[in-house]
């Protein structure tokens, strides 16, 4: 049965309809159905569920209303749920609850849970520390394989993953090595645990590592989880592959939206209110508009030239859009290469050396098409560009070479500049480059025109 | 130790330098170093490595030169390597080798391997069938937990993952259920395997499912692997979470590049030849240029109006870029919502009903800023827009409302149209929308101008 077939079950309207499905369907499908309900209905359903199932539902990051449901539940219902949930998820859920109810909920937690949550919440969003969970399996390096297996069987239910076991120094409790469950069950029962450890130092990440780099580490080494180790060498948590996938999907959405020139929206399209939508889109749109006003200022500076050669105005949209297109190509190429680590910050001059001839070649191609267009239209009598149409054609062609070269250079170098200044290249490049190339494009265009048409049209 | 610290080991120049690192470093780091070598050097190193290590290196999808190395090795070296590699990786590697050497290599494989590879290669790229591997653990439903564990210990080395065990009907060999290793090791040895199976029908995917949907299934259910089941109910392979991550990263790069208006490049920036780069970027740039020529045609149609009111030309770049920006916002928002399944194809009219007021509100905001700009510049004496500057301001404001509304509507509906026609919305939306909004923008602008300025400026 495909997942889609499962989700097409008839909709349930009351808590009782949900109860019958618990344990007979994957929890992800129950969450999917709950997501279609109102907050009141979802709260009612969660309140009526047996604790074990309610915890499973709330543990799913796909459940949109988790924070609101927890906040809406009475304290004696909410606290046991939080105690049962995985620590990283509790930290995520609490992050979105208002300060007052959050303090009340936090006060209800056991001292141990509270300490875990406080530590997790102290790391900035988007870092390994914020993504990690504290529920992992660790054993002293003095244990045998059998001791470790017995321990895993005992604690299995309360751990996020048991597929990686972290072996600690019995005295200092520092991380010595990592053992995978698959190697563990292949070893002899009485052999020491370290006999099945990997033959090299464990790969770890610091809590401050950005989540994209955590994802890159997990993907590079094909890990199911990676330990987060503090500066003293102690494992403070692990990041699991499913958290990384969720983070990657979220990141991907944000990148696409930012490249489209808007603030990132982390809720589904139809759940964003009208005002929220206007705010997220209108803000950037207004910033872009204000910057693009520079094009009007640039044009005003050339008002006299325009007056003399109105034919120049006809090609402004064409020439400007070519600059924008070549800039956005180069920007998206470099943003991606930087994100994947294929290109490093120090490579900026190698990129520049490459984009200069690339931009000139691309500009020459477009310039040639432009010259052909004017020649064909003029000689076929489709439009009359005036007696100096040959000079006009040369102007358009030369301007395209200049503008496309500038667009490619600026587009490829801007992500480096933004990254160097500590900004996310994906966040700001597209809008910046559009404005930069448009304004400069107008200046290049009229400068080239002045060069070729001075004394004739101008 | 962080991964970065590891990769900064001194570069090795001869095969012998690599040999000393085998087994002492993660294979991913050895691959990273090999990637910096020339094809000849890489081939020499692989040829000199013990078979087991060469197989591990070639099994890494991050190793760029795998296909070329295999093609360059003598047949008696290459065939044992292919036999040792995982079947899905062999299929990937062979896909990129020329027909003649590929046929020679294929002929050298054992009948069993050849059959696996042929089947994997028969699925189109980007589907579950092409992504899956045939090396998974399956046991009959009549076995006990102990029998299953013994079996897993025997076959562990040759399986891509052992964390999900597929339980088959002993007679028909159809998939009955899935058992995770963590549940398995928690069960009693003599209990039947099905006693630790999940309590619902297994989630599976058909071989034709696009890889994004495979990724969505794995991410939704937090799986480490998902079984690929054919129409007869037999498991023909599994897709593992690390293959999904690799596919997601690749997909993400392609989307970013396509949204930037170029053909997808799957090699690192500095490995793409100059000519290849011109081809991948120049093609789309030329197509966009040819479409944008329509803007010149549209402008030519309004040449008379321009002649009369040259002041109109000053705002063309500003007004056009606002249309383009609002269009690209709406497009990227909907592309992403469609990709995540938050919005379905049938929702197009709900989106349209939402974007109409959103576009009008956004247009009104920009229009207001535009009117303010002209008023301030005129009254402060920065620029003289002529005696009819109030009418001009109204024209710009009204045109912005029209163009931003059109941009939002067109931008949000185009992905639906492209998806309906069987295209990838991410592939074509950005370039299409730019042209569409630019050309229509000019027409809207001059129509509004004609409406407000007829009898005065026009």
Interface residues (C-beta under 8 A of the other chain):
Chain A: X1 X2 X3 X6 X23 X24 X25 X26 X28 X32 X62 X149 X152 X153 X156 X162 X163 X181 X182 X185 X186 X198 X199 X200 X201 X202 X203 X204 X205 X206 X209 X215 X217 X218 X219 X220 X221 X222 X224 X241 X242 X244 X245 X246 X248 X249 X252 X253 X255 X256 X257 X259 X260 X261 X262 X265 X268 X269 X270 X274 X277 X278 X281 X282 X284 X285 X286 X288 X289 X290 X292 X293 X295 X296 X299 X300 X303 X306 X307 X310 X311 X313 X314 X315 X316 X317 X318 X320 X321 X322 X324 X325 X326 X328 X329 X331 X332 X333 X334 X335 X336 X337 X340 X342 X343 X347 X350 X351 X354 X357 X358 X361 X362 X365 X366 X369 X370 X373 X383 X404 X430 X431 X434 X438 X442
Chain B: X1 X2 X3 X6 X23 X24 X25 X26 X28 X32 X62 X149 X152 X153 X156 X162 X163 X181 X182 X185 X186 X198 X199 X200 X201 X202 X203 X204 X205 X206 X209 X215 X217 X218 X219 X220 X221 X222 X224 X241 X242 X244 X245 X246 X248 X249 X252 X253 X255 X256 X257 X259 X260 X261 X262 X265 X268 X269 X270 X274 X277 X278 X281 X282 X284 X285 X286 X288 X289 X290 X292 X293 X295 X296 X299 X300 X303 X306 X307 X310 X311 X313 X314 X315 X316 X317 X318 X320 X321 X322 X324 X325 X326 X328 X329 X331 X332 X333 X334 X335 X336 X337 X340 X342 X343 X347 X350 X351 X354 X357 X358 X361 X362 X365 X366 X369 X370 X373 X383 X404 X430 X431 X434 X438 X442
